[in-house]
Amino acid sequence: MKKFVPIVSILALFILLATCSNNKEAAIKTLPKATVDETSQFGVDKNINVNTIDEWVGRDDVAYVDVRMLIDPGDYSAIGGDPVLSGTIEGFEVVPYPFLANLSGLPAAVAATQYNGPTLFSLTWDDTGAIDTVKANFKESKMVIKDLFPEDKAIFLMCGGGGYAGMTRGLLIKLGYNPEKLYNIGGFWTYKGKNLEHVKVSYGENNKYDYNALHRLKYHLIQFNQLHKVEE
């Protein structure tokens, strides 16, 4: 004999599912427009930064990008940083800024050994330090940028101290991205939250050995020898 589920029970189930869906949507906070903290040296966002990032992780409407190099040739240890990307925040993918555009304005100790290899773009700056011109070095440069930084999402940019993230934000704005959706959340070196993704690990007796497990990172490789140079 067939058993029939009462219509009332079916209606109750639909109401329960709808309520759960509405509650989930309500729990997702509306992103504030990106607002630069004027007191910040590198233009870190006033609302969404390494102090508040734990409130904003795991969103489908955000691209989380760590713009540090895996091992930066610049001597960041000389200014209290770490040239090795030994940790990040869960959900962040790595797209090194030094591969995007040429560097400027770094501390002397870092600039002496900074990355000077190929970049997607070459920049010039005006007297105020703002980007003046942007020249694509490869025919695929703009395509690569749009693949790495989706225009249909908000973009959270993070580096070690905030400098590379600020440079990336400036480049993207110059390339036509909406500044209200570009957030420099600052530097990982001061992050104290609960979403730490360990990259540096210790092992062996009494943790004698350290190893930077860079293979754990979601790293986006730009293979420059596969790109086509723009003719001068």
N, C-alpha and C positions, 0 to 999 in steps of 0.2 A: 504494500500500500504506500503510495507516494505521500511524502510529507510536504506541506506548503508553508512557506515562511510568511507570516502575517504581514500585510502591507505596512502596518504601523511600525514593525521592526525595521523594514527596509527604509522607511522615511527617517527613522531615528538614526540609522547608520549614515545616511546621506548628510543629515544635520551635523553629526559628529565629525565626519570627514571635512565638511565645509568649515566648521568651527576651528578644527586643528589647522587647516590651511590658512584661515584668516589670522589666527594667533601667530603662526609662523611668519606671515608677511608683516604683521605688526611688530614682531621682534626684530626685524631687519631695519636698522636705523637709516634714516635718510642721510645721504652723504652731504655735508656742507660744501659749499663752493671752496675751492682751494684759495686760501688766504695767507699770504706771506707775512710772517712775523717780522716787522720792520726792525726789530732789535737783533735779529739773527744775522750773523756774519755771512752765512751762505744761503739765506732765503728759505729757511725751514718753515714748514706750514705751522700756522698758529693753532689749528685745531687737531690735525692728524699728524702725529710725529712719533718718535720712538717711545715717548712717555705714555701715549694713548693708543698705540697701534694694536694692542691686544683687543681693543673694543671693535676693531675693524678688519680682522683677519677672516679668511674663509669665505669671501664674497664672490659670487659669480660675475658681478658687474665691475670688478676691479682686476687690473693686471698688476701683479706684484713683481717689481724688478729691482734686483740688487746689481748696481752698476760698477762693482769692484772687479779688478782682475783677480784671477785665481792666485797668482803670485806676482805682485807688482814690483817692477824693478826699482821704483822710487823708494827711497829709504824712509818709509813711514815710521819705522821704529825710532828714528831720530827726533820725532815730534810726539812720541808717546802712543803711536798707533801700531798697527800690525800689517805688514806688507802681504801677509798670507791670509786668504779668506778662510779663516779657521772656524767660522761659525756664522750662521745667518738666522733669519726668522722663518719659521715654517710657512711654506707657500710661496716664498720668493724664488724667482728664477734669475739666473745670472746672465747679464748682457754687459760686458765691460765697456765703460764709457771711452777709455783711451783708444778703442778700436773704432769708435764712431767719429771722433773729430780730434784735431790737434789740441794740445794742452797749453794753458797759459795761466800765469798767476799763482803757481804752486810755491810753497815755501822753498827757500834756497836749498835746504838739505835734501828735499825731495826732487826738486827740479834738476839737480846735478846728475841724477841717474834715471830720470823719468823715461817712460816709453816713448820712442821716436819712430816706431814702425808705421806701416800703412794704416790709413784711416778712410772711412767711407766719405768723409767731408773734410774740406779745409776751411777754416774760419779766419776772419780778421775782426779786430775789435776797434771801437771808437775811443775817444779820449776818456770817456766815463767808465770804460771797461765792459760796455755792453757789446754784444755781437753786432758787427756791422754788415759783413757779407758771409754768405755760405756758398761754397762751390762743391758740387759733387765730383768726387775723384773717379767714380766708376759709373758705368751706365746703369748698373743695378742698385746703386746706393739708396735711392728713394724707395724702391721696392723692398729692399731688406729692412729699412727702418719701419715701413708700414707693417711688415710681417712681425717684427719684434715688438712693436708698440701699437697695439690695436686702437684705432681711433674711436671705436664704438664703446670703449670702456674708460672708466677713470683709471689713472695710472699712478701707482704709489712707487716713488723712486727712493732708494736707500743706498748708501755707501758706507764708508768707515766713519768719516767725520762730518759729512754733509756737503763737501765741495764737489765731488763728482756728480752727486745727485742734482745739485744746483746747476752745474754745467749742462747736464742732460736735459733738464727742464728748459733752460734757455735755448738749447738747440732745437728741441721739439716745438717750442713756441715760434721760433724763427721759421720752422718748416711748415707752419700753419695749423698746429695743434691748438685746441682750445685750452687756454691757461687755467680756466676754472675747473678743469678735469685733471690737472697735473699737480701732484703733491710731492714736494720734497719732504720726506718724513725724517730726514736727518741721518745721523750716524749710528751704525750698529754698535760701535765701541762703547756707547753709553746705555745700551739696552739692558733693562733689568726685568723684563717681563717673563711670562710663563711659556711662551711659544718658541723657545730657543731650539734651533736645530744644530746639534753638535756636529762639527766636521773634524775638529782636532780630537783625537782619541789617544788614550794612554793604555798600555798593555804590558804584559810580562810581569815578572816577580817585582812586587812593590811598584808597579806601574813605571818600570825603568825606562820604557821606550814611549816616544810620542810619534804619532803619525797623522798627517793631514789627509783624511779620507775624502779627497776632492771628487772622487767618483760618485759620491752620494748626492752631489749637487745637480740640479737641473740647469745645465750649462748650454748656452747657445753659441755654437762655433761659427765664426765668419771666416770662410776659407778664401782669403784674398786672391790666391793664385787661380781661382776659378772665375773671378770677376773680370770684366772688360774695362780697361782704363778709358777715361774720356780723353779724346784727342785735344791737345793744347791748341 
